């Protein structure tokens, strides 16, 4: 029965009793993402003083969600997005040389497909951590937009798998993040 303020039925404290829908993957819950309270070897090296922490690798829809941690100032990369990107800053700040806005602690940025920009962490930022939800790929480019490399859900997954094997967690450790 719908309540008067909405078309939704009233919720009752009774779990669903029916059959599960077919082919629905398991839920994924990653604790302590905002508090960043997890062991150091879960951070996957990406470049000198740059790491990512996998949250989700969606190989069927072509996106990934990671925490990016940077402990240096300067230019990280220039890249073009093939799909939309959402970014929520947990710690520190950063910006793109091509835009006037700054991504500061607690803020959220949406980056449209096709945007080309150069990510910089400014001097004085000891640590920047941002939760990125990346759909599609990054295409790393030179200042004129010529492609230099590509990174997507599959390359991120392969990098994480290799790292977790190397640090003793096993190459299958990363499987928990795959959907």
N, C-alpha and C positions, 0 to 999 in steps of 0.2 A: 504494500500500500504506500503510495507516494505521500510525502508530507506537504503541507500547504505552501511552503516557501521554495519548493524544488520539485522537479520531476523524478528525482531519485527516491528509491524506496528507503524507508528507515533502516538503519543498520542495526543488526542484532549481534550479540557476542556469541555467535555460533559459527564455527569454521565450515567451509564449503564441504559438502558431503558427497558430491558426485564424482564421476570418473574424471581424471585429468584429461585435458585436451592432448591430442597426439602430437608428438614431435616438439614439445615445448622444452627448451633447455632449462637446466637448473638455474635458480637465482644465483647471483654472485654478490656477496657482501665482503668488502675489504675494510677491516676495522682501522681506526686511528688515522684516517687519511688527512684530516685537517690538523690534527695534533702532531702529525709526522712522527709518531712514536712506533717505529719499527727498526729492526736491526740493519746495520750498515750494509751488509752484503746483499740486501734486497735492491739497493741502488745499482743500476746497470751503467757502467761507464760509456759515455757517448763521445767525449772529447776531453782534453785536459781541463779539469775542474768543472766538468759538466756531466750530469748523470740523469737518468730517468728511472722512475719507479712504475712498473706496469700496474694498471688498475683493471683494464679490460682490453682484450684483442678480439674484435668482432670480425672474424675472417669471412663470414657470409655476407656482411653488409659493407665491408671495406672501411672500417674505422677503428681507431684506437683511442684509449683514454689513458694518459700517463701523468705523473707528476714530473715536472722538469725542475732539477735543482742545479743552480749555477753559483759557483763560489769564486767568481772573478768578474772584473768589469771589462767592458769592451764589446766588440762586435761578435755575435754568435754565428749568425748566418744571414744570407740574403736568399729568399725563396719565394716561390709562387705556390698558391694553393689550388688544387684541382677540385676541392670541395669546401664546404663551410668548416670553420674552426670556432670553437668556444674556448675561452681562456678565463680562469678565475685565479686571481693572485692571492696566494696564501701568505707569502712573506716577501718583503722587498719591493722592488719596482723595476720596470723596464719600459721601453718604447720602441717605436719604429722610426727610422730616420725620415721616412716619407710622410709621416703623419704628425699632426700637432699634439695629439692626445698622449697621455701617459697611463700605463696600466700600473696602478698603485695597490698596495695591500688592501684586500677586501673588495677590489673592483672586479668587474666582469667585462670582457671584450668579445665582440662578435666580429669575425673576419670573413668576408664573403669569398666565394670561389673566384679565382682569377686575380685576387689581390697580390701584388708583388711588394715586398717590403724587406727591410734590413733591421734585424733585431739587435738592440744594444742594451746592455746593462750598464748604467752610469757608474762613474767613480763614486766611492763611498758606500756602495751596497755590498755588504759582506756576504749575504746569501739571498738569492732570489729563488722562490719556489712557486711554481704556477701549475695548476691543474689544467691540462689541455685535452680537449675532445676534438680529435682531428679526423675528418671524413675525407677519404681519398688520399692523395699523396702530397708531400712537399716536393717541389722540383727546385733544387738548388740552382741558382743562376748567377751569372756575372753581372756587372753593372748595366749591361745592355740587354739583359734578359735571356742570354744564351744558356741553354741547359748544361749543367755540370754534373748533376747526380740526382737520384731520386730516392726518397724514403717513404715507405708505406707500411701498412699493418704487417705485411709479410716480412719485410726487412727488419722492422722493430722486434717482431716475434723471434726471428732467427738470432738477432743480437742478444736478446734476453736469454734464449735457450742456451747459447754458447757461454754466456756469463755464469748462469746458475750451475752449469756443469763444472766450470772452472773453480767456483767458490765452494764446491762440495754439497750443494743442494740437489744436484742431479738435473739432467737436461729436461726431465719431465716436470720439474717444479713449476714451470711456466704454464703447463697445461690447465691449471686451475683458473687462469685468466682468459682462456679461449672460449668464445661463444660463437 
